[in-house]
């Protein structure tokens, strides 16, 4: 850490010198225009960029499998690059298809240029058009609806509903990648934080909660996949499983109410309520375990996995409640 003394010039102008090493590294000289961003008792300084857009290049030579190339595109997107250049000596048709498919799964990203050895992707949305709050609100609705439908598909042997739940997981993933991108952009660029309208601490709480919702959607997908494997569920297990799903979903539902509450006292009350609900969920899990021990072993194993996923859903809700308490805590 370096320190500087504030000087007063002209009787009313406060001035302070910049560290030379930092200025050199960031291309700041006597003609550079810099931007100041105030955040409570902090004053952030950054050099002004011509268009504010960041560009990155990645050599995809050797990335032939769909998983690796898809992950590379998503990593560049989440890292905050506005323009992504994917280069190789000669791009294959399979690589092009994989890149297009990956692009379709990311909010705002489009293919803007194709050449024999290169594809250029660009994020066509600016930070002011992205709402991290709206994204997690949508994730909450989709993830918890997926969970309810997945259990219903299991209990009623509705394969079409189970398949629909599996397909909806892509929607949650798109929103998860978007919230991660916004969060990393806010960390790197103070201007983005001002445009989004939330502090970096709040963006962290939102992004961390979005991760919990993404995991809930993954468990809903897991239950839906199990529903496709089994047939009819014994009547004695239907009621306890449905009750467990209701109580487990109540934890993240209440926790999200706490996270999004504007009033700190109300947020704390709801967060504590969500955490207290964990005991009820644990009791419901024991009831389900008691019933499934009476069915044949293979089905009992499947239903045990379902109960575990619902229990984990409640735990993820408790994590959201912790984020809500942190958000509601007074600033030091």
C-alpha positions in Angstrom: 0.0 0.0 0.0 1.2 3.5 -0.8 0.1 6.7 0.8 -0.1 10.3 -0.4 -0.8 13.6 1.3 -3.6 15.7 -0.1 -2.5 19.1 -1.3 -4.6 22.3 -1.7 -3.9 24.4 -4.7 -5.5 27.7 -5.6 -7.1 27.9 -2.2 -10.0 25.5 -3.0 -8.7 22.6 -5.2 -7.7 19.3 -3.6 -4.9 17.4 -5.5 -3.1 14.1 -4.9 -0.4 12.5 -7.0 -0.7 9.1 -8.6 1.8 6.2 -7.9 4.1 6.2 -10.9 4.2 2.4 -11.2 0.4 2.2 -11.4 0.2 5.0 -13.9 2.8 3.4 -16.2 1.2 0.0 -16.0 -2.2 1.4 -17.0 -0.9 3.8 -19.7 -1.7 7.0 -17.7 0.3 10.1 -18.7 -0.2 13.9 -18.6 -2.9 13.8 -21.3 -4.9 10.9 -20.0 -8.5 11.4 -18.8 -9.4 9.4 -15.7 -12.8 8.7 -14.2 -13.7 9.0 -10.5 -16.4 6.8 -9.0 -17.6 7.5 -5.4 -18.8 4.6 -3.3 -19.7 5.7 0.3 -16.3 6.6 1.8 -14.3 5.1 -1.2 -13.2 7.0 -4.2 -12.3 4.7 -7.1 -10.2 5.9 -10.0 -9.8 4.3 -13.5 -8.5 5.4 -16.8 -11.2 6.3 -19.3 -11.4 3.7 -22.1 -12.5 4.7 -25.7 -15.5 2.4 -25.8 -15.3 0.6 -22.5 -15.4 -2.8 -24.2 -12.9 -5.5 -23.4 -11.6 -7.9 -26.1 -10.0 -11.3 -25.6 -8.5 -13.9 -27.9 -8.3 -17.7 -27.3 -6.5 -20.3 -29.3 -8.9 -23.3 -29.6 -6.5 -25.6 -31.5 -6.9 -29.1 -30.0 -10.3 -28.3 -28.5 -12.3 -30.7 -30.7 -14.7 -32.3 -28.1 -17.9 -30.4 -27.5 -17.5 -30.2 -23.7 -14.1 -28.6 -23.7 -14.9 -26.0 -26.4 -18.2 -25.2 -24.8 -16.5 -24.6 -21.5 -13.9 -22.4 -23.1 -16.6 -20.1 -24.6 -18.5 -20.0 -21.3 -15.3 -19.1 -19.4 -14.5 -16.2 -21.7 -18.1 -15.0 -21.4 -18.2 -15.2 -17.6 -14.8 -13.6 -17.4 -16.4 -10.4 -18.8 -15.0 -10.2 -22.4 -17.3 -8.2 -24.6 -15.6 -9.4 -27.8 -14.3 -13.0 -28.0 -12.0 -14.0 -30.8 -11.7 -17.8 -31.2 -8.8 -18.7 -33.4 -7.2 -21.9 -34.9 -5.2 -22.8 -38.0 -8.3 -24.3 -39.7 -11.7 -24.3 -37.9 -13.7 -27.6 -38.4 -17.4 -27.8 -39.0 -17.9 -29.5 -35.7 -16.1 -26.6 -33.9 -18.3 -24.1 -35.6 -21.5 -26.0 -34.6 -20.3 -26.3 -31.0 -19.5 -22.6 -30.8 -22.9 -21.6 -32.2 -24.6 -24.0 -29.7 -22.6 -22.6 -26.8 -23.4 -19.0 -27.9 -27.1 -19.7 -27.9 -26.9 -20.8 -24.3 -25.5 -17.4 -23.1 -27.5 -14.2 -22.7 -26.6 -11.4 -25.2 -23.8 -13.3 -26.9 -23.9 -13.5 -30.8 -21.6 -14.6 -33.6 -20.7 -11.5 -35.5 -18.0 -12.7 -37.8 -16.8 -16.1 -39.3 -13.6 -16.8 -41.2 -11.8 -20.0 -42.1 -9.5 -19.7 -39.1 -11.5 -17.6 -36.7 -15.0 -16.9 -35.2 -15.8 -13.6 -33.4 -18.4 -13.4 -30.7 -19.7 -10.2 -29.2 -21.9 -9.4 -26.2 -24.6 -7.1 -27.7 -26.0 -6.1 -24.3 -24.4 -3.4 -22.2 -24.3 -3.4 -18.4 -27.1 -1.0 -18.0 -29.5 -3.4 -19.8 -28.7 -6.3 -17.4 -30.5 -6.6 -14.2 -28.9 -9.1 -11.8 -31.9 -8.7 -9.5 -34.4 -9.6 -12.2 -32.2 -12.6 -13.2 -32.2 -14.1 -9.7 -35.9 -13.4 -9.3 -36.5 -15.4 -12.6 -34.1 -18.1 -11.4 -36.0 -18.5 -8.2 -39.3 -19.0 -10.1 -37.9 -21.4 -12.6 -35.8 -23.5 -10.2 -38.5 -24.0 -7.5 -41.2 -24.7 -10.2 -38.8 -27.3 -11.7 -38.5 -28.9 -8.3 -42.2 -29.1 -7.7 -42.9 -30.5 -11.2 -40.0 -33.0 -10.9 -41.5 -34.5 -7.7 -45.0 -34.4 -9.3 -43.6 -36.3 -12.3 -42.1 -38.9 -10.0 -45.2 -39.4 -7.9 -47.6 -39.5 -10.9 -45.3 -41.4 -13.4 -45.5 -38.4 -15.8 -42.6 -38.9 -18.2 -43.5 -35.9 -20.3 -43.4 -33.6 -17.3 -40.1 -35.0 -16.2 -38.6 -34.4 -19.6 -39.9 -30.8 -19.6 -38.2 -30.2 -16.2 -34.9 -31.5 -17.7 -35.1 -29.1 -20.6 -35.9 -26.1 -18.3 -32.5 -26.5 -16.6 -30.9 -24.7 -19.6 -32.9 -21.6 -18.8 -31.5 -21.5 -15.2 -28.0 -22.1 -16.5 -28.3 -19.1 -18.9 -29.3 -16.9 -16.0 -26.5 -18.3 -13.8 -23.9 -17.5 -16.4 -25.3 -14.0 -16.8 -25.2 -13.2 -13.1 -21.7 -14.5 -12.9 -20.6 -12.3 -15.8 -22.3 -9.2 -14.3 -20.7 -9.9 -10.9 -17.2 -10.2 -12.4 -17.7 -7.1 -14.5 -18.7 -5.1 -11.4 -15.6 -6.3 -9.6 -13.4 -5.2 -12.5 -15.2 -2.0 -13.6 -16.6 0.6 -11.2 -18.6 2.1 -14.0 -20.6 -1.1 -14.4 -21.5 -1.0 -10.7 -23.0 2.5 -11.1 -24.9 1.4 -14.2 -26.3 -1.7 -12.6 -27.5 0.2 -9.5 -26.2 -2.1 -6.8 -23.1 -2.0 -4.7 -20.4 -4.7 -5.2 -21.4 -6.2 -1.8 -25.0 -6.6 -2.9 -23.9 -8.0 -6.3 -21.9 -10.6 -4.4 -24.9 -11.6 -2.2 -27.0 -11.9 -5.4 -24.4 -13.9 -7.3 -23.8 -16.2 -4.3 -27.6 -16.8 -4.0 -27.9 -17.4 -7.7 -25.4 -20.2 -7.3 -27.7 -21.9 -4.7 -30.7 -21.6 -7.0 -28.6 -23.1 -9.9 -27.9 -26.1 -7.6 -31.5 -26.5 -6.7 -32.3 -26.6 -10.4 -29.7 -29.3 -10.8 -31.3 -31.4 -8.1 -34.7 -30.9 -9.7 -33.2 -32.2 -12.9 -31.7 -35.2 -11.0 -35.2 -36.0 -9.6 -36.7 -35.7 -13.0 -34.1 -38.1 -14.5 -34.9 -40.6 -11.7 -38.6 -40.2 -12.4 -37.9 -41.5 -15.9 -36.3 -44.6 -14.5 -39.0 -45.8 -12.1 -42.7 -46.6 -12.5 -45.5 -46.2 -10.0 -44.6 -45.1 -6.5 -46.3 -46.9 -3.5 -49.2 -45.0 -2.0 -47.6 -44.9 1.5 -44.6 -43.0 0.2 -46.5 -40.4 -2.0 -47.8 -38.3 0.9 -44.5 -38.0 2.8 -42.6 -37.2 -0.3 -45.0 -34.5 -1.4 -44.9 -33.0 2.1 -41.1 -33.1 2.1 -41.0 -31.2 -1.2 -43.4 -28.5 0.1 -41.4 -28.0 3.3 -38.0 -28.1 1.5 -39.1 -25.5 -1.1 -40.4 -23.2 1.6 -36.8 -22.7 2.9 -35.4 -21.1 -0.3 -38.7 -19.4 -1.0 -38.6 -17.6 2.3 -34.9 -17.0 2.1 -35.3 -15.3 -1.3 -38.0 -13.1 0.2 -35.5 -12.1 2.8 -32.8 -11.4 0.3 -35.0 -9.2 -1.8 -36.6 -7.3 1.1 -35.9 -3.6 1.2 -36.5 -3.4 5.0 -33.6 -4.8 7.0 -35.7 -5.8 10.0 -38.1 -7.7 7.7 -35.1 -9.3 6.0 -33.7 -10.6 9.2 -37.1 -11.9 10.4 -37.6 -13.8 7.2 -34.0 -15.2 7.1 -34.3 -16.5 10.6 -37.6 -18.1 9.7 -36.0 -19.8 6.7 -33.2 -21.2 8.9 -35.7 -22.4 11.6 -37.5 -24.3 8.9 -34.6 -26.7 8.5 -35.7 -28.6 11.6 -39.1 -29.3 10.0 -37.4 -30.5 6.8 -35.2 -32.9 8.8 -38.3 -34.4 10.5 -40.0 -34.9 7.1 -36.9 -36.6 5.8 -37.0 -39.1 8.7 -40.7 -39.8 7.9 -39.8 -40.5 4.2 -37.0 -42.8 5.2 -39.4 -44.7 7.4 -41.8 -45.3 4.6 -39.3 -46.1 1.8 -37.7 -48.9 3.9 -40.9 -50.8 3.3 -40.5 -50.9 -0.5 -38.3 -53.1 -2.6 -34.6 -52.3 -2.4 -34.0 -50.8 -5.9 -37.0 -48.4 -5.6 -36.0 -47.6 -2.0 -32.5 -46.5 -3.2 -34.1 -44.2 -5.8 -36.5 -42.6 -3.3 -33.6 -42.2 -0.9 -31.8 -40.1 -3.6 -34.9 -38.0 -4.0 -35.2 -37.4 -0.3 -31.5 -36.4 -0.2 -32.0 -33.9 -3.1 -34.9 -32.3 -1.3 -32.9 -32.1 1.9 -30.0 -30.4 0.0 -32.5 -28.0 -1.5 -33.4 -26.8 2.1 -29.7 -26.5 2.9 -29.2 -24.3 -0.2 -32.1 -22.2 1.0 -30.3 -21.8 4.3 -27.3 -20.6 2.5 -29.4 -17.9 0.8 -30.8 -17.0 4.2 -27.2 -16.4 5.3 -26.6 -14.1 2.3 -29.8 -12.2 3.3 -28.5 -11.7 6.8 -25.2 -10.4 5.5 -27.0 -8.0 3.1 -29.2 -6.7 5.9 -26.4 -6.3 8.4 -25.4 -2.7 9.2 -22.3 -1.4 7.5 -19.2 -1.0 9.6 
